Amino acid sequence: MTDRQAMSESPVSPVDVATLIKGRRTVDHFVAGEVPPRETIIAAIDAARWAPNHHLTQPWRFSLLGPKAQQAVVALNTGLLQASRGAEVAEAKRERWSQMPGWLVVTCEKTNETQRAAEDYAACACAIQNLSLYLHAAGIGTKWASGAITREPDFLEIAGADPAREYAVGLIWYGYPKRRPRSQRVALETIIRKCE
Ligand SMILES: Cc1cc2nc3c(=O)[nH]c(=O)nc-3n(C[C@H](O)[C@H](O)[C@H](O)COP(=O)(O)O)c2cc1C
């Protein structure tokens, strides 16, 4: 550890942090029937809430969905898909969603102030990243979903949220990854501007 690291009181090296961040992937397929321990998820939420948030609004809430709530979301989604895309698509999604092991909904407090709304959403996104990284370090994968169902008032109510006061930032599935997905990014030079 360098002197500067010691002074910053950072317990981990920058290389370890980068390795953790770069190793996290959106996981599409989880080991069926294996739900990670509740205390690990609570610890991840504890880490999540240390995300930066302007004016300390702490606009997030985390809803842990149990089996009954999960089934209600699956049924709601199946109904929506039957109407919009037909029975076959709806049935395929019903089957897939029924196998998702862990379910968490992150909501954000609504506000009429435009700037605050943007900043609160940003804070919730940071919190979800914290949560995902914590779980990744614990060997647990996550998938952040923001499909049409998350904008349904009924979805929020299943998650114990008040649609008049909150909106969903994401439905987060979590579990043990079945396989390690790939992802990519454009070359670093293409996203950096050096302004003299
Ligand atoms: C705000 C937000 C919403 C997302 N919504 C979805 C979604 O609805 N469905 C999905 O498959 N992935 C969703 N993702 C995950 C992205 O597709 C994923 O992060 C991207 O493919 C890059 O993969 P990686 O996370 O493994 O790097 C979402 C990610 C973010 C940040």
The ligand as an SDF file (V2000), in Angstrom:
LIG
                    3D

 31 33  0  0  0  0  0  0  0  0999 V2000
  -31.2420    2.0470  -16.2650 C   0  0  0  0  0  0  0  0  0  0  0  0
  -30.9880    0.6450  -16.7730 C   0  0  0  0  0  0  0  0  0  0  0  0
  -32.0590   -0.1060  -17.2110 C   0  0  0  0  0  0  0  0  0  0  0  0
  -31.8600   -1.4050  -17.6930 C   0  0  0  0  0  0  0  0  0  0  0  0
  -32.9370   -2.1510  -18.1040 N   0  0  0  0  0  0  0  0  0  0  0  0
  -32.7560   -3.3750  -18.6170 C   0  0  0  0  0  0  0  0  0  0  0  0
  -33.8710   -4.1400  -19.0660 C   0  0  0  0  0  0  0  0  0  0  0  0
  -35.0290   -3.7250  -18.9640 O   0  0  0  0  0  0  0  0  0  0  0  0
  -33.6230   -5.3570  -19.6110 N   0  0  0  0  0  0  0  0  0  0  0  0
  -32.3390   -5.8570  -19.7140 C   0  0  0  0  0  0  0  0  0  0  0  0
  -32.1810   -6.9440  -20.2380 O   0  0  0  0  0  0  0  0  0  0  0  0
  -31.2730   -5.1620  -19.2590 N   0  0  0  0  0  0  0  0  0  0  0  0
  -31.4440   -3.9360  -18.7110 C   0  0  0  0  0  0  0  0  0  0  0  0
  -30.3660   -3.2270  -18.2400 N   0  0  0  0  0  0  0  0  0  0  0  0
  -29.0360   -3.8480  -18.2540 C   0  0  0  0  0  0  0  0  0  0  0  0
  -28.2680   -3.4240  -19.4890 C   0  0  0  0  0  0  0  0  0  0  0  0
  -28.8440   -3.9940  -20.6300 O   0  0  0  0  0  0  0  0  0  0  0  0
  -26.7960   -3.8670  -19.3040 C   0  0  0  0  0  0  0  0  0  0  0  0
  -26.2450   -3.1150  -18.2720 O   0  0  0  0  0  0  0  0  0  0  0  0
  -25.9930   -3.6960  -20.5870 C   0  0  0  0  0  0  0  0  0  0  0  0
  -26.3600   -4.6450  -21.5390 O   0  0  0  0  0  0  0  0  0  0  0  0
  -24.4970   -3.8250  -20.3400 C   0  0  0  0  0  0  0  0  0  0  0  0
  -24.1990   -5.0880  -19.8000 O   0  0  0  0  0  0  0  0  0  0  0  0
  -23.3630   -5.2150  -18.4510 P   0  0  0  0  0  0  0  0  0  0  0  0
  -24.2230   -4.6700  -17.3380 O   0  0  0  0  0  0  0  0  0  0  0  0
  -23.0810   -6.6770  -18.2810 O   0  0  0  0  0  0  0  0  0  0  0  0
  -22.1170   -4.4320  -18.6360 O   0  0  0  0  0  0  0  0  0  0  0  0
  -30.5430   -1.9410  -17.7360 C   0  0  0  0  0  0  0  0  0  0  0  0
  -29.4710   -1.1570  -17.2850 C   0  0  0  0  0  0  0  0  0  0  0  0
  -29.6770    0.1040  -16.8070 C   0  0  0  0  0  0  0  0  0  0  0  0
  -28.5120    0.9180  -16.3210 C   0  0  0  0  0  0  0  0  0  0  0  0
  1  2  1  0
  2  3  1  0
  2 30  2  0
  3  4  2  0
  4  5  1  0
  4 28  1  0
  5  6  2  0
  6  7  1  0
  6 13  1  0
  7  8  2  0
  7  9  1  0
  9 10  1  0
 10 11  2  0
 10 12  1  0
 12 13  2  0
 13 14  1  0
 14 15  1  0
 14 28  1  0
 15 16  1  0
 16 17  1  0
 16 18  1  0
 18 19  1  0
 18 20  1  0
 20 21  1  0
 20 22  1  0
 22 23  1  0
 23 24  1  0
 24 25  2  0
 24 26  1  0
 24 27  1  0
 28 29  2  0
 29 30  1  0
 30 31  1  0
M  END
$$$$
